């Protein structure tokens, strides 16, 4: 949803129907996602016949991590890691907690280092519209 809004970021509101058609997704599913994005202030809703949705910020101001955490919740690989900290009664004796923490840190570093604009740029390369 966010990639489509970023790719078509012209200042004109984009309808869910158009996004659904381009992405091959159901409008009902997109309504659920857009509700979350709208409540969080990631998108702006424009009502009316020519209404739809717009990004509230520039694509380079959103990270993949921001979007995933909003829509999916925690990215932690196991329940004993919360807010990047190990929260387990056995953490002093559990050597695997070190592994899980390193995996968690690596995932966060990757998703927080990629912007929505990066995804748009990569999509253009895949479509042959732009050469890096």
VEXPADREN-390048 format. One record per atom (N, C-alpha, C, O): residue number from 1; chain; atom name; x, y, z. Coordinates in pm, 1 decimal, decimal comma. Layout:
! VEXPADREN-390048
pos:unit:site:px:py:pz
NUM:A:CA:X:Y:Z
...
***
This chain:
! VEXPADREN-390048
pos:unit:site:px:py:pz
1:A:N:83,0:-118,7:0,0
1:A:CA:0,0:0,0:0,0
1:A:C:87,7:125,5:0,0
1:A:O:70,1:215,2:-82,4
2:A:N:183,1:129,9:94,7
2:A:CA:269,9:247,5:105,5
2:A:C:359,5:261,9:-17,4
2:A:O:384,9:373,7:-62,2
3:A:N:406,9:152,0:-71,4
3:A:CA:490,7:159,8:-191,6
3:A:C:408,5:215,5:-307,2
3:A:O:456,7:300,4:-382,2
4:A:N:285,8:168,8:-322,0
4:A:CA:200,7:217,5:-429,7
4:A:C:173,7:367,0:-414,1
4:A:O:179,6:441,7:-511,8
5:A:N:144,3:410,5:-292,0
5:A:CA:121,9:553,4:-269,3
5:A:C:247,3:634,6:-300,2
5:A:O:238,9:745,4:-353,2
6:A:N:363,1:579,0:-266,8
6:A:CA:488,9:649,3:-293,3
6:A:C:520,4:652,3:-443,1
6:A:O:565,2:754,4:-495,3
7:A:N:497,2:541,4:-511,4
7:A:CA:523,4:536,4:-655,8
7:A:C:433,2:633,1:-732,1
7:A:O:472,3:686,1:-836,2
8:A:N:315,1:655,6:-681,4
8:A:CA:217,2:740,2:-749,4
8:A:C:198,0:872,4:-676,3
8:A:O:90,6:932,4:-682,0
9:A:N:301,6:916,9:-608,4
9:A:CA:301,4:1037,8:-525,3
9:A:C:310,7:1162,4:-613,8
9:A:O:419,3:1214,1:-639,9
10:A:N:193,7:1209,4:-659,4
10:A:CA:190,5:1324,9:-749,5
10:A:C:117,8:1443,5:-688,4
10:A:O:109,4:1549,9:-749,7
11:A:N:65,5:1425,8:-568,6
11:A:CA:-13,5:1531,1:-506,5
11:A:C:-162,3:1512,8:-528,5
11:A:O:-243,9:1584,5:-470,6
12:A:N:-197,6:1415,9:-612,8
12:A:CA:-338,0:1383,8:-639,1
12:A:C:-374,9:1262,4:-554,6
12:A:O:-301,8:1163,3:-554,4
13:A:N:-487,6:1268,1:-482,6
13:A:CA:-528,0:1153,0:-399,9
13:A:C:-543,9:1026,0:-483,2
13:A:O:-588,1:1030,3:-598,0
14:A:N:-507,5:914,5:-423,7
14:A:CA:-511,7:784,9:-490,3
14:A:C:-620,9:701,8:-424,2
14:A:O:-622,7:685,5:-302,2
15:A:N:-711,7:649,5:-505,6
15:A:CA:-823,0:571,4:-451,0
15:A:C:-777,6:430,1:-414,9
15:A:O:-684,8:375,7:-474,7
16:A:N:-844,9:372,4:-316,2
16:A:CA:-816,1:233,3:-278,3
16:A:C:-846,4:139,6:-394,6
16:A:O:-779,3:38,0:-412,7
17:A:N:-947,1:174,2:-472,6
17:A:CA:-982,7:92,2:-588,1
17:A:C:-865,7:83,3:-685,4
17:A:O:-836,1:-24,1:-737,8
18:A:N:-798,6:197,5:-709,8
18:A:CA:-683,7:197,9:-800,5
18:A:C:-566,9:117,9:-743,3
18:A:O:-500,7:43,2:-815,4
19:A:N:-542,2:134,0:-613,8
19:A:CA:-433,5:58,3:-550,0
19:A:C:-464,1:-90,7:-557,4
19:A:O:-377,6:-170,8:-592,7
20:A:N:-586,8:-127,3:-524,0
20:A:CA:-627,2:-268,6:-525,8
20:A:C:-607,3:-328,7:-664,3
20:A:O:-558,6:-441,0:-677,5
21:A:N:-644,9:-254,0:-767,0
21:A:CA:-632,3:-300,8:-904,5
21:A:C:-485,3:-320,4:-942,0
21:A:O:-447,9:-423,7:-997,5
22:A:N:-402,2:-219,8:-911,2
22:A:CA:-259,6:-228,1:-945,5
22:A:C:-188,0:-338,9:-869,4
22:A:O:-100,8:-406,3:-924,1
23:A:N:-225,0:-357,4:-743,5
23:A:CA:-153,6:-452,0:-657,5
23:A:C:-215,9:-591,9:-655,6
23:A:O:-158,4:-685,0:-599,3
24:A:N:-332,9:-606,1:-717,0
24:A:CA:-399,6:-736,8:-717,9
24:A:C:-444,4:-778,0:-578,4
24:A:O:-435,6:-894,7:-540,1
25:A:N:-492,6:-679,3:-503,4
25:A:CA:-536,2:-704,3:-365,4
25:A:C:-682,7:-665,4:-351,2
25:A:O:-736,0:-589,4:-432,0
26:A:N:-746,1:-717,8:-249,0
26:A:CA:-885,8:-683,5:-225,1
26:A:C:-896,6:-545,1:-160,7
26:A:O:-813,9:-506,8:-78,0
27:A:N:-999,3:-472,1:-200,3
27:A:CA:-1023,6:-340,8:-140,3
27:A:C:-1051,8:-353,6:8,6
27:A:O:-1010,2:-268,6:87,3
28:A:N:-1122,2:-459,1:47,6
28:A:CA:-1155,4:-480,8:189,1
28:A:C:-1028,2:-494,0:272,8
28:A:O:-1019,3:-438,7:382,4
29:A:N:-930,8:-567,0:220,7
29:A:CA:-804,0:-582,9:291,1
29:A:C:-731,1:-449,5:300,8
29:A:O:-678,0:-414,5:406,3
30:A:N:-728,6:-375,5:190,8
30:A:CA:-662,2:-245,0:189,4
30:A:C:-730,7:-146,2:283,2
30:A:O:-664,1:-60,3:341,0
31:A:N:-862,4:-156,9:299,3
31:A:CA:-935,0:-70,4:392,7
31:A:C:-884,4:-90,3:535,4
31:A:O:-872,2:5,6:611,6
32:A:N:-855,2:-214,5:570,4
32:A:CA:-801,9:-244,0:704,0
32:A:C:-664,1:-181,8:722,3
32:A:O:-635,2:-123,3:826,7
33:A:N:-579,7:-194,5:621,4
33:A:CA:-444,0:-140,7:628,7
33:A:C:-447,3:12,4:631,7
33:A:O:-378,3:75,4:711,8
34:A:N:-528,0:70,6:543,8
34:A:CA:-530,4:217,1:534,2
34:A:C:-583,6:277,9:662,7
34:A:O:-543,3:388,1:700,0
35:A:N:-672,1:209,4:730,1
35:A:CA:-725,0:258,2:857,4
35:A:C:-612,6:272,3:959,7
35:A:O:-604,9:372,5:1030,8
36:A:N:-527,2:173,5:966,8
36:A:CA:-412,3:175,7:1058,3
36:A:C:-316,7:288,8:1020,6
36:A:O:-271,7:364,3:1106,8
37:A:N:-286,2:299,7:891,7
37:A:CA:-194,0:402,5:842,8
37:A:C:-250,1:543,1:865,1
37:A:O:-175,9:635,7:898,0
38:A:N:-380,0:558,3:847,2
38:A:CA:-444,7:688,1:864,8
38:A:C:-444,3:729,5:1012,0
38:A:O:-412,6:844,0:1044,3
39:A:N:-479,1:637,2:1100,4
39:A:CA:-481,1:667,1:1244,2
39:A:C:-342,7:705,9:1295,5
39:A:O:-330,2:787,6:1386,7
40:A:N:-239,7:646,9:1236,8
40:A:CA:-102,7:675,3:1279,5
40:A:C:-48,6:803,6:1216,6
40:A:O:60,6:848,5:1251,5
41:A:N:-123,6:861,9:1125,2
41:A:CA:-78,2:985,1:1060,9
41:A:C:20,9:962,6:948,3
41:A:O:92,5:1055,2:910,0
42:A:N:26,7:841,4:894,3
42:A:CA:118,5:812,4:784,1
42:A:C:59,9:855,5:650,4
42:A:O:133,1:887,3:556,6
43:A:N:-73,6:856,3:642,7
43:A:CA:-141,2:896,6:520,0
43:A:C:-247,1:1000,4:552,6
43:A:O:-290,0:1015,0:667,1
44:A:N:-287,7:1071,9:449,0
44:A:CA:-393,1:1172,5:461,9
44:A:C:-511,3:1125,5:378,5
44:A:O:-494,7:1083,6:264,0
45:A:N:-629,0:1132,4:435,5
45:A:CA:-751,2:1094,6:366,7
45:A:C:-815,2:1218,4:305,2
45:A:O:-829,7:1321,1:371,4
46:A:N:-853,4:1208,1:178,1
46:A:CA:-922,3:1316,7:109,4
46:A:C:-1058,9:1263,0:67,4
46:A:O:-1067,8:1166,7:-8,7
47:A:N:-1163,3:1324,7:116,8
47:A:CA:-1299,6:1280,4:87,1
47:A:C:-1350,2:1341,4:-43,5
47:A:O:-1296,8:1440,4:-93,5
48:A:N:-1454,4:1279,1:-96,5
48:A:CA:-1518,8:1333,0:-215,2
48:A:C:-1499,8:1245,3:-336,8
48:A:O:-1432,2:1142,5:-331,8
49:A:N:-1561,0:1287,9:-446,7
49:A:CA:-1558,4:1209,7:-571,1
49:A:C:-1416,2:1186,2:-621,8
49:A:O:-1386,2:1079,5:-675,4
50:A:N:-1330,1:1284,0:-605,3
50:A:CA:-1191,1:1270,4:-649,1
50:A:C:-1099,9:1239,9:-530,9
50:A:O:-979,4:1264,8:-536,2
51:A:N:-1158,0:1186,3:-425,3
51:A:CA:-1084,1:1160,2:-302,5
51:A:C:-996,6:1037,2:-310,2
51:A:O:-990,5:967,4:-411,5
52:A:N:-930,2:1013,7:-201,0
52:A:CA:-840,5:900,1:-191,2
52:A:C:-740,0:925,2:-80,2
52:A:O:-772,2:988,2:20,5
53:A:N:-619,7:876,5:-98,7
53:A:CA:-517,4:886,5:4,2
53:A:C:-387,3:939,4:-53,0
53:A:O:-352,3:916,4:-168,7
54:A:N:-317,1:1011,4:33,4
54:A:CA:-186,1:1066,6:0,8
54:A:C:-91,2:1036,7:116,7
54:A:O:-134,3:1023,5:231,2
55:A:N:36,6:1026,3:86,4
55:A:CA:135,2:1017,9:193,5
55:A:C:138,7:1153,5:264,2
55:A:O:128,4:1257,8:199,5
56:A:N:153,5:1152,0:397,0
56:A:CA:163,3:1277,7:471,2
56:A:C:305,2:1334,2:466,6
56:A:O:325,6:1454,5:482,3
57:A:N:402,2:1246,5:445,0
57:A:CA:541,9:1289,0:439,4
57:A:C:603,5:1243,6:308,0
57:A:O:540,7:1173,9:228,4
58:A:N:725,0:1284,0:287,8
58:A:CA:799,2:1239,5:170,1
58:A:C:836,1:1092,1:187,8
58:A:O:858,3:1048,0:300,6
59:A:N:843,0:1015,2:78,8
59:A:CA:876,4:873,1:89,4
59:A:C:1007,8:844,4:162,7
59:A:O:1021,5:740,8:227,8
60:A:N:1103,7:935,9:151,9
60:A:CA:1232,3:912,9:219,3
60:A:C:1223,3:932,3:371,4
60:A:O:1319,4:903,3:442,7
61:A:N:1110,6:980,2:420,9
61:A:CA:1094,1:1002,0:564,7
61:A:C:1030,0:883,9:637,1
61:A:O:1015,8:886,4:759,4
62:A:N:991,6:780,9:562,7
62:A:CA:936,6:658,5:621,6
62:A:C:1041,5:549,2:609,6
62:A:O:1103,7:534,0:504,4
63:A:N:1061,6:473,3:715,9
63:A:CA:1146,8:355,2:703,7
63:A:C:1058,2:231,0:697,8
63:A:O:943,5:231,8:742,4
64:A:N:1114,1:126,3:642,5
64:A:CA:1042,4:-1,3:638,4
64:A:C:1010,8:-45,6:781,9
64:A:O:904,2:-101,1:808,3
65:A:N:1102,9:-20,8:872,7
65:A:CA:1080,4:-57,7:1013,0
65:A:C:960,9:12,7:1072,6
65:A:O:881,6:-49,3:1143,4
66:A:N:946,2:142,1:1045,1
66:A:CA:830,8:218,1:1095,6
66:A:C:700,6:155,0:1048,6
66:A:O:607,6:135,0:1126,7
67:A:N:695,9:124,4:920,5
67:A:CA:573,6:71,3:860,3
67:A:C:544,2:-69,1:912,6
67:A:O:430,2:-99,8:947,7
68:A:N:646,1:-154,0:918,0
68:A:CA:625,9:-290,9:966,3
68:A:C:582,8:-294,0:1112,0
68:A:O:492,1:-368,8:1148,4
69:A:N:646,6:-213,8:1195,2
69:A:CA:608,8:-213,5:1337,1
69:A:C:465,2:-164,9:1356,1
69:A:O:392,9:-214,2:1442,7
70:A:N:425,3:-68,6:1275,0
70:A:CA:288,9:-17,5:1284,1
70:A:C:188,3:-123,5:1241,2
70:A:O:88,4:-145,6:1309,6
71:A:N:213,7:-188,1:1130,1
71:A:CA:115,5:-281,3:1074,2
71:A:C:127,2:-423,1:1129,1
71:A:O:28,1:-496,1:1133,7
72:A:N:246,4:-462,4:1170,4
72:A:CA:267,8:-599,9:1215,1
72:A:C:294,2:-613,9:1364,9
72:A:O:282,3:-723,3:1420,0
73:A:N:329,8:-504,2:1430,4
73:A:CA:365,9:-511,8:1571,7
73:A:C:514,4:-538,0:1586,2
73:A:O:593,5:-502,6:1498,9
74:A:N:551,0:-598,9:1694,6
74:A:CA:692,2:-626,5:1723,4
74:A:C:755,3:-712,4:1614,6
74:A:O:691,6:-802,9:1560,8
75:A:N:879,9:-683,6:1583,2
75:A:CA:954,4:-763,9:1487,2
75:A:C:1046,3:-864,1:1556,1
75:A:O:1122,7:-934,6:1490,3
76:A:N:1038,4:-869,8:1688,0
76:A:CA:1124,3:-959,5:1765,4
76:A:C:1100,0:-1104,4:1723,6
76:A:O:985,3:-1145,3:1705,3
77:A:N:1207,5:-1182,3:1708,5
77:A:CA:1192,6:-1321,3:1664,1
77:A:C:1135,2:-1414,7:1770,3
77:A:O:1082,7:-1521,2:1737,6
78:A:N:1144,9:-1375,0:1897,4
78:A:CA:1091,2:-1456,6:2007,2
78:A:C:1025,9:-1365,9:2111,1
78:A:O:1056,3:-1246,9:2119,3
79:A:N:937,1:-1423,0:2189,1
79:A:CA:860,6:-1345,4:2287,1
79:A:C:945,8:-1290,4:2401,4
79:A:O:904,5:-1196,6:2469,6
80:A:N:1064,1:-1347,9:2422,9
80:A:CA:1144,6:-1301,7:2536,3
80:A:C:1223,0:-1173,4:2506,0
80:A:O:1299,4:-1125,8:2589,9
81:A:N:1203,9:-1117,9:2386,7
81:A:CA:1267,8:-990,1:2353,1
81:A:C:1157,9:-886,4:2332,5
81:A:O:1071,7:-901,7:2245,9
82:A:N:1162,3:-781,5:2412,9
82:A:CA:1066,3:-671,7:2401,7
82:A:C:1143,5:-541,4:2398,2
82:A:O:1236,9:-521,6:2476,0
83:A:N:1104,8:-453,0:2308,3
83:A:CA:1168,7:-321,7:2297,8
83:A:C:1320,6:-332,4:2296,5
83:A:O:1390,5:-255,4:2362,4
84:A:N:1370,0:-429,5:2220,1
84:A:CA:1513,8:-451,8:2202,5
84:A:C:1585,5:-498,8:2328,2
84:A:O:1708,5:-499,4:2332,2
85:A:N:1511,6:-537,9:2430,0
85:A:CA:1571,8:-587,8:2553,0
85:A:C:1524,0:-730,3:2580,5
85:A:O:1411,8:-767,2:2545,8
86:A:N:1610,1:-808,8:2642,8
86:A:CA:1572,3:-944,8:2680,2
86:A:C:1491,0:-936,9:2808,9
86:A:O:1536,4:-881,1:2908,8
87:A:N:1371,5:-992,7:2805,5
87:A:CA:1283,2:-992,2:2921,8
87:A:C:1242,3:-1135,7:2953,6
87:A:O:1136,0:-1182,9:2913,4
88:A:N:1328,9:-1202,2:3025,7
88:A:CA:1305,9:-1342,7:3055,7
88:A:C:1366,5:-1374,1:3192,2
88:A:O:1474,4:-1325,6:3226,1
89:A:N:1296,4:-1455,1:3269,3
89:A:CA:1346,7:-1494,9:3400,5
89:A:C:1474,5:-1577,7:3390,1
89:A:O:1552,5:-1583,2:3485,1
90:A:N:1495,8:-1640,4:3278,2
90:A:CA:1610,5:-1729,2:3259,8
90:A:C:1725,4:-1663,8:3183,4
90:A:O:1819,5:-1733,0:3144,6
91:A:N:1720,2:-1532,5:3160,8
91:A:CA:1818,9:-1468,5:3074,3
91:A:C:1962,2:-1484,8:3123,8
91:A:O:2055,1:-1489,2:3043,1
92:A:N:1981,2:-1493,7:3254,4
92:A:CA:2117,7:-1510,2:3305,7
92:A:C:2175,8:-1646,6:3272,2
92:A:O:2297,5:-1660,8:3260,4
93:A:N:2090,7:-1746,6:3256,7
93:A:CA:2137,8:-1882,1:3230,4
93:A:C:2115,6:-1926,0:3086,0
93:A:O:2167,1:-2030,0:3045,0
94:A:N:2040,9:-1849,8:3009,4
94:A:CA:2002,5:-1891,5:2874,2
94:A:C:2096,4:-1832,3:2770,2
94:A:O:2090,9:-1712,7:2741,3
95:A:N:2181,0:-1914,8:2715,2
95:A:CA:2277,6:-1869,1:2617,0
95:A:C:2209,5:-1834,8:2483,3
95:A:O:2259,9:-1750,9:2408,5
96:A:N:2097,5:-1897,7:2453,2
96:A:CA:2032,2:-1868,8:2325,4
96:A:C:1973,6:-1727,6:2323,2
96:A:O:1947,1:-1674,0:2215,6
97:A:N:1953,2:-1667,4:2438,5
97:A:CA:1901,2:-1530,3:2440,9
97:A:C:1998,6:-1435,1:2370,4
97:A:O:1956,7:-1335,1:2312,1
98:A:N:2126,3:-1465,9:2375,7
98:A:CA:2226,7:-1384,3:2307,2
98:A:C:2205,6:-1393,3:2155,7
98:A:O:2213,7:-1292,8:2085,1
99:A:N:2178,9:-1513,2:2107,5
99:A:CA:2154,8:-1534,5:1964,7
99:A:C:2030,0:-1458,0:1920,9
99:A:O:2031,9:-1387,6:1819,9
100:A:N:1922,2:-1471,9:1996,7
100:A:CA:1796,4:-1404,0:1962,2
100:A:C:1812,8:-1252,7:1963,8
100:A:O:1756,9:-1183,3:1878,9
101:A:N:1888,3:-1201,6:2058,5
101:A:CA:1912,1:-1057,2:2066,7
101:A:C:1990,3:-1010,4:1944,4
101:A:O:1959,8:-905,2:1888,2
102:A:N:2090,6:-1087,4:1902,6
102:A:CA:2169,6:-1050,6:1784,5
102:A:C:2083,7:-1054,3:1657,8
102:A:O:2096,8:-967,9:1571,1
103:A:N:1996,1:-1154,2:1647,4
103:A:CA:1904,8:-1162,7:1532,7
103:A:C:1810,8:-1042,6:1533,4
103:A:O:1789,1:-980,2:1429,6
104:A:N:1755,4:-1010,1:1649,3
104:A:CA:1665,3:-896,5:1662,9
104:A:C:1735,6:-767,0:1622,5
104:A:O:1680,0:-686,6:1547,8
105:A:N:1856,3:-747,4:1671,3
105:A:CA:1931,8:-626,1:1638,5
105:A:C:1959,9:-616,5:1488,5
105:A:O:1951,7:-508,5:1430,1
106:A:N:1993,1:-730,4:1426,5
106:A:CA:2022,9:-732,1:1283,3
106:A:C:1898,4:-698,4:1200,6
106:A:O:1905,5:-620,4:1105,6
107:A:N:1786,0:-756,8:1236,9
107:A:CA:1661,4:-728,5:1164,9
107:A:C:1627,3:-580,6:1176,6
107:A:O:1594,8:-516,6:1076,6
108:A:N:1634,3:-525,9:1296,9
108:A:CA:1602,3:-384,4:1316,9
108:A:C:1696,8:-293,5:1239,1
108:A:O:1654,4:-192,4:1183,0
109:A:N:1823,7:-329,3:1235,9
109:A:CA:1920,4:-247,4:1162,0
109:A:C:1886,0:-244,6:1013,3
109:A:O:1894,9:-140,0:949,0
110:A:N:1847,2:-358,7:959,4
110:A:CA:1812,5:-365,6:817,2
110:A:C:1686,6:-284,5:788,5
110:A:O:1688,7:-196,6:702,3
111:A:N:1577,0:-312,3:859,3
111:A:CA:1449,9:-246,5:826,5
111:A:C:1450,3:-97,6:859,3
111:A:O:1377,9:-19,9:796,9
112:A:N:1531,1:-57,7:956,6
112:A:CA:1539,3:84,6:989,9
112:A:C:1634,1:159,5:897,3
112:A:O:1638,1:282,5:898,1
113:A:N:1710,0:85,7:817,8
113:A:CA:1804,0:147,2:725,0
113:A:C:1751,7:155,6:582,2
113:A:O:1822,3:202,7:493,0
114:A:N:1628,9:110,3:559,9
114:A:CA:1569,0:113,9:426,7
114:A:C:1447,6:205,4:431,1
114:A:O:1359,6:189,0:515,5
115:A:N:1443,4:301,6:339,8
115:A:CA:1329,8:394,0:335,6
115:A:C:1229,4:350,4:228,7
115:A:O:1257,9:266,7:143,1
116:A:N:1113,5:409,4:237,6
116:A:CA:1011,5:386,8:135,7
116:A:C:1063,2:432,9:-1,0
116:A:O:1033,4:370,9:-103,1
117:A:N:1139,8:540,5:-2,3
117:A:CA:1198,3:588,2:-128,2
117:A:C:1295,9:486,1:-184,8
117:A:O:1301,8:467,5:-306,3
118:A:N:1372,6:419,5:-98,7
118:A:CA:1461,8:313,6:-145,8
118:A:C:1382,3:205,5:-219,2
118:A:O:1423,4:158,8:-325,4
119:A:N:1268,5:166,2:-161,8
119:A:CA:1185,7:63,1:-224,6
119:A:C:1133,2:108,6:-360,3
119:A:O:1131,0:31,3:-456,1
120:A:N:1091,2:234,1:-367,7
120:A:CA:1044,0:289,8:-495,4
120:A:C:1157,2:287,0:-597,6
120:A:O:1136,8:247,0:-712,2
121:A:N:1275,8:329,3:-556,4
121:A:CA:1391,4:329,0:-647,4
121:A:C:1424,9:188,2:-694,2
121:A:O:1451,6:166,2:-812,3
122:A:N:1423,3:92,2:-601,0
122:A:CA:1454,0:-45,9:-637,1
122:A:C:1349,1:-102,4:-731,1
122:A:O:1381,6:-179,2:-821,6
123:A:N:1223,3:-64,9:-710,4
123:A:CA:1115,7:-111,0:-798,4
123:A:C:1136,7:-57,3:-939,1
123:A:O:1115,1:-129,0:-1036,9
124:A:N:1178,2:67,6:-950,2
124:A:CA:1205,3:126,6:-1081,6
124:A:C:1317,9:52,3:-1152,8
124:A:O:1312,5:32,2:-1274,1
125:A:N:1420,1:11,6:-1077,2
125:A:CA:1529,8:-64,9:-1135,6
125:A:C:1476,4:-198,9:-1185,9
125:A:O:1508,2:-241,2:-1297,1
126:A:N:1396,0:-264,7:-1104,6
126:A:CA:1338,6:-395,5:-1145,3
126:A:C:1249,6:-381,7:-1267,1
126:A:O:1242,2:-473,2:-1349,1
127:A:N:1182,4:-269,3:-1279,9
127:A:CA:1094,9:-246,2:-1394,6
127:A:C:1171,3:-194,5:-1516,2
127:A:O:1113,3:-175,9:-1623,1
128:A:N:1301,9:-171,2:-1499,7
128:A:CA:1383,0:-123,4:-1610,0
128:A:C:1362,0:23,2:-1642,6
128:A:O:1395,9:68,7:-1751,9
129:A:N:1305,3:98,0:-1546,6
129:A:CA:1278,4:239,7:-1570,1
129:A:C:1394,5:327,5:-1529,4
129:A:O:1398,0:445,6:-1563,8
130:A:N:1488,4:272,2:-1457,5
130:A:CA:1593,8:354,1:-1398,1
130:A:C:1716,8:266,3:-1381,7
130:A:O:1705,5:149,7:-1343,8
131:A:N:1831,4:320,5:-1409,2
131:A:CA:1955,1:242,2:-1395,5
131:A:C:2043,4:307,4:-1290,9
131:A:O:2070,0:427,5:-1295,9
132:A:N:2088,2:226,7:-1196,4
132:A:CA:2175,7:276,7:-1089,3
132:A:C:2319,2:277,4:-1138,6
132:A:O:2409,8:315,8:-1064,5
***
